[in-house]
């Protein structure tokens, strides 16, 4: 086992005068370039960096090691990253049936032998040493973890329809993301955003003007996107995630060091997390373990995450690197493979009630005896896995810098500490804590935190609106609503889907079941909220009203967590005029029940209405009276 006494020492940030000099030099360079090229050419783009985040970024940026910016970013050739040899004979002499159990894993384990604990120790313990380069790190992890070579087993392509070297490069990219995030405040920000040069040293920021606030992301060049990510990402929150996960630690004096055992566990998890994408290695379920998460005896587990979870649970001895870590940390690694069904988008946009967001996650925490550090460990793995999704590890995280909406990622990062509280708090307490945090971050014009029957609905609507203009429009429209519409929103949006849980912000609110998740309601509010906030709220109120007619209150007799998902895809991007025009052509918008847990809005002929209007019985479809929502438009 890896010892907890590896003696990794905290490293301090650079001297203050160096920091100030770097900041001044960067400012002068930017001013010069803007005078030569002008910033007007970027004015048609859309990038928003909140002022609070800008100040945080400038402080974080100043703490990085000084680097001379290159005229343009250059990267090593793809071939500069060594590949393990292809493994083509692992199945020789075996029949087709034996290939589908753990035979291949047994053969690989026999050939590979034990993991190299000394090299794993070096990678984990030295990861924040200023003179420990990316090349040093690569050589250590490549020598430490034999499973990295297993990505090169071939007979067919991997389950993700990629060649084995592509999946290998993605895994190396995820390991490099761990390296860069561990080195925030040293050179990690630069390596994560700008990749490395031919000597595998992190590139500096390109000498170009920063994209102005309001720039459209899709029109930016690759270097502009990298620079925008570098300047807008909440690096302090990312560092906090690594500290919360226990892979880094912060001393009383603020110095950051490495927690070697947990860092090693994160490296192990990253090295092995996608090996079951190699078709030949996916196991079949033994009779004594059946059924396993929906797979019966003899079934080959097609889901690569479930397949790895099965191996970790029942055949963990066949993974040499997994044996390096303690039993407690093996449990944390297994948790990262659990199917927790957590949709972070539902949380960061307050789209779903607490049951839909957290109930399965909470059940996994209970069954696996997971703590807050293990939850943060899960998110650290999720983040670094996604960061390496593009098979270009020497170019930084192209997935996040070039492909992923920067604002969405920032919202995810800021939600991680809140979700970590799920180990101690109920689903509704965590969700309510997030709503309160987002209200505090909202424009000051919205006033103090709301209390009373309207509080939860108003908080959720403001979070769903996301952008300041839409938030203000929705806030003002909420108080202009007719009492009947506002009462529907207050009642339905305060349902938790959990029979024994209520919001403290709205004590005394009647409990109803099921709760409703209006899928894409944030998109509707973001489309209409700024100019037609009252229309958007009336539409939502009518959807809730007709949904309750189809799914009447079950009086608490529901089976535990009860949430019905209502999809409004057809409305989410439409203008007010487009929604209204449907009724002028003999058609209408209907809410249709698909099953006990799902409904959808459809455009249908008005001849297909409900019983109250057309004389035939139907409890599965209701006409939405949306034409009433336009009466004052």
C-alpha positions, -999 to +999 in steps of 0.1 A: +000+000+000+011+036-006+022+051+027+006+083+041+041+094+052+055+103+018+065+137+031+053+159+002+060+195+012+038+225+004+050+249-022+045+287-020+036+311-048+062+334-064+074+366-048+049+395-048+072+419-067+074+393-096+037+391-096+032+429-099+058+431-127+041+403-147+008+421-143+023+454-155+041+438-184+009+420-196-011+453-193+015+472-214+016+444-240-022+443-243-024+481-246+002+481-274-015+454-294-049+470-291-034+503-304-020+484-334-049+461-342-079+476-325-104+457-303-134+466-325-130+434-346-141+413-317-171+434-307-196+411-324-189+381-302-205+371-269-184+363-238-195+374-204-171+376-174-188+388-142-168+415-125-163+394-093-148+366-114-126+390-133-109+402-101-105+366-090-089+357-123-065+386-123-053+376-088-050+339-098-033+348-131-008+370-112+003+340-090+014+319-120+051+317-130+061+343-154+064+332-191+073+350-223+043+349-246+049+334-280+039+351-312+015+323-318+009+290-300+029+261-312+025+225-301+045+193-305+036+169-332+011+142-323+039+116-326+058+133-298+036+114-274+050+079-272+025+050-276+026+016-260+030-013-284-001-029-298-012-061-281-026-085-307-021-120-293-039-119-259-067-141-272-046-167-290-056-202-280-089-192-264-124-199-278-150-172-283-169-180-252-140-175-229-132-141-244-164-128-230-156-134-193-125-121-175-101-143-195-085-113-212-080-095-179-064-126-164-040-128-194-030-092-192-026-093-154-003-123-158+018-106-184+020-071-168+028-081-132+025-055-104+022-018-107+053+002-100+047+018-066+079+039-066+070+056-099+034+061-087+048+076-055+070+100-076+041+111-097+018+117-067+043+133-044+062+155-068+033+168-088+035+203-074+073+206-075+082+235-097+110+216-114+088+184-119+079+188-156+051+174-176+076+150-193+087+138-159+051+132-149+043+114-182+073+091-178+063+083-142+027+074-149+035+054-180+059+033-159+037+031-129+004+019-143+005-012-165-032-008-174-023+022-197-008-004-220-040-023-221-057+003-242-037-011-271-053-045-270-069-050-304-091-074-323-117-048-331-121-011-325-131+000-291-167+004-280-166+042-287-157+035-324-122+049-320-088+033-326-070+022-295-044+050-297-072+075-296-086+062-263-050+060-250-044+097-258-077+107-242-066+089-210-032+106-210-051+139-216-071+132-184-039+124-165-024+156-178-055+175-166-049+162-131-013+174-134-023+209-145-051+213-119-027+202-092-003+229-103-027+259-101-007+288-089+025+274-104+020+268-142-012+248-142-034+275-156-011+280-186-006+243-194-044+236-191-053+265-215-023+268-239-007+234-239+031+229-242+059+237-266+083+213-283+102+209-250+069+200-232+071+233-212+038+252-208+031+279-234+024+314-223-007+334-233-007+345-269-001+383-273-035+391-285-063+414-272-087+398-247-121+392-262-143+420-248-173+412-227-203+404-249-182+386-276-199+357-294-181+325-285-186+309-319-169+337-338-137+337-317-105+321-330-090+291-312-064+314-295-090+339-284-111+311-269-081+298-250-074+333-237-110+338-227-110+305-208-077+315-191-091+348-180-126+338-170-123+304-153-126+305-115-092+289-108-095+294-071-127+273-071-109+246-091-081+246-066-107+244-038-122+213-055-089+196-054-085+205-018-120+194-010-113+161-027-083+156-004-058+153-032-044+187-022-042+202+012-040+238+024-018+246+054-025+272+081-003+296+063-022+292+031+005+271+013-008+243-008+007+208-007-001+173-019-020+146+000-001+118-015-025+088-009-055+105-024-036+120-052-023+085-061-059+072-059-070+099-084-041+090-107-050+053-105-087+060-112-078+082-142-055+055-156-080+027-155-113+045-159-119+038-197-102+004-202-135-013-206-140+006-238-117-020-252-143-046-263-122-076-255-119-067-219-156-063-210-167-091-186-197-112-185-217-116-153-210-147-133-241-166-121-232-159-084-232-121-091-264-120-112-283-099-117-259-070-118-274-035-126-298-050-152-274-076-167-282-112-162-260-143-157-238-147-188-246-113-202-216-093-215-217-059-198-219-035-227-218-003-206-181+004-201-187+022-167-208-006-154-183-031-167-154-014-148-176-012-117-182-049-119-145-057-122-136-034-094-162-050-072-156-087-080-123-089-098-103-060-085-072-081-079-068-083-117-061-046-119-025-041-106-028-003-101-060-007-081-040-027-056-017+002-048-043+021-028-060+014+005-093-003+009-109+030+019-096+047-012-107+017-033-142+024-021-139+061-033-127+049-067-156+024-070-180+053-062-168+072-092-182+043-113-216+043-096-246+052-118-257+081-096-279+096-124-269+131-115-278+158-140-258+189-130-277+210-155-309+203-136-292+217-104-274+247-118-305+259-136-329+249-108-348+231-135-359+200-115-372+194-080-348+180-053-361+144-058-351+143-095-318+160-089-305+142-059-325+111-048-304+085-066-272+103-057-282+103-021-290+066-021-256+058-036-240+079-008-258+060+018-251+025+004-214+032-001-208+051+031-194+081+012-183+114+027-179+149+014-143+144+003-153+114-017-181+134-034-155+161-043-132+132-055-160+121-078-163+156-093-125+159-097-125+127-117-156+139-137-138+171-145-105+157-155-121+129-175-140+155-196-110+177-198-091+150-217-120+141-241-101+155-271-072+131-280-047+160-281-031+159-246-001+182-255-024+210-265-040+215-231-077+209-226-092+216-260-125+201-248-130+229-223-112+257-239-125+253-275-157+232-273-174+236-240-194+268-231-172+285-205-201+299-185-217+265-181-185+250-168-181+279-144-216+272-130-208+235-126-176+243-108-193+267-084-220+241-076-195+213-066-191+225-029-228+227-025-234+192-038-206+180-014-230+188+015-253+159+003-232+136+026-246+154+056-278+171+045-311+161+029-317+165-008-340+195-002-316+212+022-288+210-004-311+222-032-324+251-010-288+260-001-280+263-038-310+285-044-300+309-016-264+311-030-277+319-064-301+346-051-271+362-033-253+362-067-282+377-085-285+415-093-289+436-062-320+452-076-339+419-068-337+427-031-332+406+000-337+368+001-374+361-003-394+344+024-429+330+024-452+311+000-436+327-031-400+323-021-391+289-037-409+297-070-393+331-072-358+318-065-361+289-090-374+312-117-346+337-112-320+309-114-336+295-145-335+329-162-297+328-158-289+362-175-294+395-158-318+410-183-340+379-182-338+378-144-350+414-140-378+408-165-390+376-148-388+393-113-409+422-123-433+400-142-438+377-113-454+405-092-476+416-121-492+381-125-528+376-117-532+360-083-544+326-097-513+322-119-489+333-092-505+309-068-501+279-092-464+287-096-459+292-058-476+258-050-462+236-078-426+249-078-423+244-040-430+206-043-399+185-036-410+151-048-399+137-014-429+130+009-410+139+042-391+169+030-402+206+026-384+239+020-376+260+051-381+291+028-418+281+023-429+265+055-466+256+056-468+251+018-493+222+011-476+189+001-487+175-033-475+146-053-462+140-078-438+170-083-433+182-118-400+188-138-407+211-167-379+201-190-365+231-209-383+257-188-349+276-183-346+278-221-382+292-223-374+319-197-341+328-212-358+332-246-388+353-235-378+365-200-362+399-208-390+413-230-420+390-224-415+378-188-451+378-180-460+357-210-434+331-201-447+329-165-483+325-177-472+297-200-455+279-172-485+284-149-508+269-175-486+239-180-485+232-143-523+237-140-531+212-168-504+188-155-521+186-122-554+179-139-537+148-156-517+138-125-539+147-096-526+149-061-519+113-048-524+124-012-489+112-003-496+077-013-469+078-040-441+053-039-413+073-023-397+099-047-423+109-072-415+133-101-432+136-135-411+150-164-429+173-188-410+180-220-416+214-236-390+211-264-414+225-290-419+258-271-384+265-257-370+285-286-401+300-301-411+336-301-443+349-286-458+353-321-448+317-331-465+303-301-496+324-306-500+318-343-507+281-338-542+288-325-552+309-356-549+278-379-573+254-361-545+239-340-534+242-304-508+232-279-517+201-259-501+185-229-501+147-235-495+120-209-470+094-223-469+073-192-471+077-154-437+095-153-437+115-185-457+140-205-449+161-236-463+192-252-475+187-288-491+207-315-524+191-326-557+198-342-582+215-319-605+186-327-584+165-305-591+184-273-600+171-238-634+159-225-645+193-211-645+208-246-652+181-270-675+156-253-652+126-252-634+112-222-597+116-220-574+118-190-543+117-211-544+150-230-553+185-221-555+216-243-533+244-230-551+277-231-520+297-240-540+322-261-550+337-228-514+344-219-511+369-248-541+391-238-519+420-227-492+416-253 
